[in-house]
Amino acid sequence: MATLSLRNVRKAYGPVEVIKGIDLDIDDREFVVFVGPSGCGKSTLLRMIAGLEQITGGDLNIDGKRVNEVGPADRGLAMVFQSYALYPHMTVSENMGFALRLAKVPKAERDTKVKEAARILQLGPYLDRKPKDLSGGQRQRVAIGRAIVRAPKVFLFDEPLSNLDAALRGQTRIEIARLHEELATTMIYVTHDQVEAMTMADKIVVLQAGRVEQVGSPLELYHNPANIFVAGFIGSPRMNVIDATVVSAGGGGVEVRLPSGAQIVVEVAAGAMQPGMPVRLGIRPEAMRIDPSGPIAGEVRLVERLGGLTLLHLGAEGRDDLIVQVEGTSAVEAHQAVRVSADGAACHLFDADGLALPRLARHQLVA
């Protein structure tokens, strides 16, 4: 059992408040990812949970017990850092068992725990090697193994894949997800990479400027973003955003006019929308398609052929950065004039404050 709750948690450095009243519940065995741009406070929040940063205000509870003043070693947590921080003169086995040795755990018990962690992480053949004889991915697994042997209530990961190349990041990401399933423990993972967040998390916490923008499952955030920040941050390739004006609003949705005069009906609840109001239209690249009779006219500026799919970068509606996702076999070429249509049922609409208008009930994601 390992649950966490944060209630109005704050962190200030002198007069500068960097964590601004966060409320969050993390359930037992949940894999939670903190994601956001650099400087949003995600690593600071993780360090506060670990006890490495003092909490300025609010309450942090682990398994229902307030732990604000409890030291890091007594919280039952284990942290894996971006830097491997391995002892170069020690073997893999010695590195993994070092914390247990400091705690005066008997050698036989240490060896058993190290071998079990090595089995889980597929490090058995490397136990007698030194860190210099390992790849970056293997070193990161040793750092994770050092946490596993402590049998913590909660694992904390602070951007553990940042030092790995693309292929190793993908491989290690899968290994950490498998590790979560095998150990069945609570994990909190910090990253700026929304692809890592989407592929690993049970729950994503999107942070900006020390505040929580939205909490939900990966698909919930993808299909029903609360605001334009979440919409733009979650998803790869990113969402297209176009300035628009409301033409009409009713029970069937909101009709908007784009800069070119093209009109699209977006299937969202009209709320207080009135004709003439400025809004922003959000369209995922996969919700757009090449259509000779489509309302949006543009020119292909760049073609990215990725095998199974192709990304077309368009100049259209006064922008040079619209992206259309098409089949990998598409014959469209750079500098070609095209027309595009968009699925109004899959579009998003944001008001002048950047808040999303709710999708009509039939388009809400069912969790």
Secondary structure, DSSP 8 states (H G I E B T S, - for coil): ---EEEEEEEEEETTEEEEEEEEEEE-TT-EEEEE-STTSSHHHHHHHHHTSS---EEEEEETTEE-TTS-GGGTTEEEE-SS----TTS-HHHHHHHHHHHTT--HHHHHHHHHHHHHHTT-GGGTTS-GGGS-HHHHHHHHHHHHHTT--SEEEEESTTTTS-HHHHHHHHHHHHHHHHHHT-EEEEEES-HHHHHHH-SEEEEEETTEEEEEE-HHHHHHS-SBHHHHHHSSSS--EEEEEEEEEEETTEEEEE-TTS-EEEE-B--TT--TT-EEEEEE-GGGEEE-TT-SEEEEEEEEEE-SSEEEEEEEETTEEEEEEEEETT----TT-EEEEEE-TTT-EEE-TTSBB--B-GGGS---
